[in-house]
């Protein structure tokens, strides 16, 4: 799992490219993003974007010193479901 530093005053996007995981003819039919732990000190999840095999989301806010797991879950037209996660640590940059 990757760890990324995020300034609490920034609004940035995080992306996952699923190309290497999908078969040649498989497509993503849906995706959702979540953050754990959620709550008042957690960063806010904003607009989701989809472009071919890439899924991304804008993340803003957060409380200094906190760590959160950001997870993207996809479903495909082949009936497969998978999650990928990254960790965000809120820190001054």
C-alpha positions as CSV (number, residue, x, y, z in Angstrom):
1,X,0.0,0.0,0.0
2,X,1.4,3.4,-1.0
3,X,1.6,6.3,1.5
4,X,1.1,9.9,0.3
5,X,1.5,13.2,2.2
6,X,-1.4,15.6,2.0
7,X,-1.5,19.1,3.2
8,X,-4.7,19.9,5.1
9,X,-5.3,23.0,3.1
10,X,-4.9,21.3,-0.3
11,X,-7.5,19.7,-2.6
12,X,-5.8,17.1,-4.7
13,X,-6.8,14.1,-6.8
14,X,-5.6,10.5,-6.3
15,X,-5.8,8.0,-9.1
16,X,-5.7,4.3,-9.7
17,X,-5.0,2.9,-13.2
18,X,-6.6,-0.6,-13.5
19,X,-5.2,-1.3,-17.0
20,X,-2.7,-4.0,-15.9
21,X,-5.3,-5.8,-13.8
22,X,-8.1,-6.0,-16.4
23,X,-8.2,-8.5,-19.2
24,X,-8.0,-7.2,-22.8
25,X,-11.8,-7.1,-23.4
26,X,-12.9,-6.3,-19.8
27,X,-14.3,-2.9,-18.8
28,X,-15.1,-1.2,-15.5
29,X,-18.8,-0.9,-15.0
30,X,-18.8,0.9,-11.6
31,X,-16.5,2.3,-9.0
32,X,-16.8,3.7,-5.5
33,X,-14.4,5.4,-3.2
34,X,-14.3,5.3,0.6
35,X,-12.1,6.6,3.4
36,X,-11.3,4.9,6.7
37,X,-11.5,6.1,9.4
38,X,-14.3,8.4,8.4
39,X,-15.6,11.2,10.6
40,X,-15.1,14.9,11.4
41,X,-11.3,14.8,11.3
42,X,-11.2,12.8,8.0
43,X,-10.5,14.5,4.6
44,X,-13.6,15.1,2.5
45,X,-14.1,13.1,-0.7
46,X,-15.1,15.2,-3.6
47,X,-15.8,14.6,-7.3
48,X,-15.0,11.2,-8.8
49,X,-13.6,11.0,-12.3
50,X,-13.5,8.1,-14.8
51,X,-11.4,7.9,-17.9
52,X,-11.0,4.5,-19.6
53,X,-9.2,2.4,-17.0
54,X,-8.3,5.2,-14.6
55,X,-10.5,6.1,-11.6
56,X,-9.7,9.2,-9.6
57,X,-11.2,11.3,-6.8
58,X,-10.5,14.7,-5.3
59,X,-9.7,14.8,-1.6
60,X,-9.7,18.0,0.6
61,X,-9.1,18.9,4.2
62,X,-8.0,16.6,7.0
63,X,-6.5,17.0,10.4
64,X,-2.7,17.2,10.9
65,X,-1.1,14.0,12.0
66,X,-3.9,11.7,11.0
67,X,-3.7,8.8,8.7
68,X,-6.5,7.5,6.5
69,X,-6.9,4.6,4.1
70,X,-8.4,5.7,0.7
71,X,-10.0,2.7,-1.1
72,X,-11.3,2.4,-4.7
73,X,-13.6,-0.5,-5.3
74,X,-14.5,-1.5,-8.9
75,X,-16.8,-4.0,-10.6
76,X,-16.3,-5.2,-14.1
77,X,-18.5,-6.5,-17.0
78,X,-16.9,-9.9,-16.3
79,X,-18.4,-9.9,-12.8
80,X,-15.2,-9.3,-10.9
81,X,-14.9,-7.0,-7.9
82,X,-11.6,-5.7,-6.5
83,X,-10.4,-3.0,-4.1
84,X,-7.1,-1.1,-4.1
85,X,-6.1,1.2,-1.3
86,X,-3.5,3.9,-0.5
87,X,-2.7,5.7,2.7
88,X,-2.9,9.4,3.1
89,X,-1.0,11.1,6.0
90,X,-2.1,14.6,6.7
91,X,1.1,16.8,7.1
92,X,2.2,20.3,6.4
93,X,4.1,20.4,3.0
